[in-house]
Amino acid sequence: MKTKSLLLSLLIAGALASCGSNKTVLPYFTDISTIKEGSFPADNYLTDIKPDDELFISVTSANPEATAIYNLPSANPTTRELFGNTVTPTQQTYVVNSEGDIDFPELGKLHVAGMNVEQIQKMIYDKVCKDVDNPIVTVDLVNFQVNVAGEVTTPGTVKVTRNRFSILDALSAVGDMTPYGERSNVLLIRENNGKKEYVHLDLNSSEVLSSPYYYLQQNDYIYVEPNKVRQANSKYNQDNAFKLSVISTVVSASSVIASLVIALTMK
């Protein structure tokens, strides 16, 4: 009796230990969860422009005629009428070529790769203000998007409409991680200087807030891997599916054999 009780206790302890090792810490930044206040050094969140990036650049002033020559013409849509609504022409954008340049009206070729939107804005302003009083220059990165996959609520591509966008913003945009997401090991892949680089981020640690990968860049790819519970469930479901397939095959074969036996016996 004592032996059976001891074995039962060991089995229960082992099961609890196994469950404990598979647990995922759900909150973020557990190392500062009990600290009321604090601060982290601010990092540069503006992304550098790269070849193939698409830029919207507009130059205006109090005298529209004076700045008209610095703007691309509006692009006329091929279909002027859509379901009874007039389609408004939109201003064309600039695509950075493989050498990192754009061809700008009146100013010619401008090298913009490696600069951020504020630096490009100042460069164009300095050139235009030589001929125009108080020009207003607007520069936006049009193709800023990131991809989020894995254990999140709605994986997919996130279109970014502002310059400042963090990994927390990206996770919020896709409905956050599921309970099966491994928060201590989030993979981020980034193209930098023609190379694919990757880093694993621990979102249970506040150190990620001061990481150079905290603020995202265009075309960043984020993958939230499944935790051990999800992987175990997946393996269990696969094993069960295989067993059911084998049983179904055996039952079908037995049915065929039984039918043959009955047919032969009746003869």
Disulfide bonds with the S-S distance in Angstrom:
none
